[in-house]
Amino acid sequence: MEKKKIIIIGGGVSGMSVGIYAQTNGFESQIIEKHSIAGGICTAWYRKNYRFDYSIQWLVGTKEGAFHNTMCETNIINDQVQIINAEIHNRNIAKDGSDLIIYTDLDRWMEYLLSISPEDKKAIHKLASDIRWASHLQPFDIAPALRTAFKYTKAFFHCFPSLYIAIRHRGKNFTQYIESLNIKSDVLKKKLLNIYGEGNYACYAFLLIMGWYFRKNAGYPIGGSLGVAERMKSKYESLGGEFLFKKEVEEIIVENGSAKGVKLTDGTILRADYVVSAADGYTTLFKLLKGQFKSPKLDHVYSKWILFTSMVQVSFGINKELHTDYSIQVVQACGEKIGSTELKHNYRILNYNFDPTMAPEGKSCIIIRFDSPYDLWEKLDKEAYNEEKKRIEEDAKKILEKHYPGSSQHIEVCDIATPLTTIRYTGAWRGSYEGFIPTPKNVIDQLDQRIPNLDHFYLAGQWLFPGGGIPPSVQSGKWAIQLICRDEKRKFVSKPQ
């Protein structure tokens, strides 16, 4: 009997997840990827034996839960992968040089906050209680369309503490939440507010992150993003899946209201029984489908939801060991400039001395990241683009020297990735590396994987969920195949039988 074929657009983690579960469930599949390697945003690249990572700082689900199960099934995590649970999430440095350390052990962090402001014992204990309650959230293993009333009831009782927190603080952004704690100390209040600045970031998202850390369920896999991508690729190919690299989809072929395949930019036509797009959401809906399949929800999301601002990453390979207790430092720098970008909030300094795969022995990999709006880059010609990168390099070297005195004279290589780099290799809309920001209005919302009036087509990837990220993206690939198995009236399996 001939196998049903699924064409998957995009070879990032969600696309590879679709492929792995497709192969596991007896389908023939083919992943079309515009880049020469798999991984999408979950990637890294080499310069003079230094590996510069673009994505993973931590992963939800490294210990337990539905995300954990999916990451084990897709080979993101296996018995050979070492998971690091950092003691410190980050160090947040204010403009006056004072700092706030965020410990991943909740009790330790509470003691630290109390040492700053003993008079705020009540507010600090309230913060700790909210984090503990929020940590009870468990993501679903089953696609929304397949969940029964029993599944929802069971989840309600298991996740009730977290849902209570979500409801209680519904509509609050992070700033409003901190204000609601009625903190007496101006010093402590200012330090906490600096964590997310004045953006409209949902407080519930913050409480979830801290809760996952508290449960040691948000670790870092040694090898970072490239290791994750390579393990998923290996798993997919071992199951008989096929990649088409350096190929780009121009159009999704639709006949009589059903997806029938794709047309590539080189004119090649590929037919299939199903098409799953794990590519950029905007590109899929408004270019590959020509904006012909819409809904009020899609129109609202793509016109009203706020994108993560695109970023610049400056990576340094340094011929010297640079030691630090803080692998991630967030430096408040509102109003300062790096190149032509005037910073609205901060820049981040990442020191990968905890991961031996990132730099040769005795050397260091330091990365500086900062938000840089796509509008600044969109119309630059080649000469202006290169000049801007030179200015950024010079300013970044000054930042490096400020935080690691004497290190700039040991620089062996400097690499700069811009929003245009992100678009060139991944197609991410306006260079937004993580999709939509989780705001108080959308933090628990998500898009349907089906598009109205289009059969045999599904969406997967981080554009379905505010906040984006690898775990939900991988989960969405699993859900896509669960839905196709339902369509084909066959039992879904998560592991080869």
Secondary structure, 3 states (H helix, E strand, C coil): CCCCEEEEECCEHHHHHHHHHHHHCCCEEEEEECCCCCECCCCEEEECCEEEECCCCCCCCCCCHHHHHHHHHCCCCCCCCCEECCCEEEEEECCCCCEEEEECCHHHHHHHHHHHCHHHHHHHHHHHHHHHHHCCCCCCCCCHHHCCHHHHHHHHHHHHHHHHHHHHCCCCEHHHHHHHCCCCCHHHHHHHHCCCCCCCCEHHHHHHHHHHHHCCCCCEECCHHHHHHHHHHHHHHHCCCEEEECCCEEEEEEECCEEEEEEECCCCEEECCEEEECCCHHHHHHHHCCCCCCCHHHHHHHHHCCECCCEEEEEEEECCCCCCCCCEEEEECCCCEECCEECCCEEEEEECCCCCCCCCCCCEEEEEEEECCHHHCCCCCHHHHHHHHHHHHHHHHHHHHHHCCCCHHHEEEEEEECHHHHHHHHCCHHHCCCCECCCCCCCCCCCCCCCCCCECEEECCHHHCCCCCHHHHHHHHHHHHHHHHHHCCCCCCCCCC
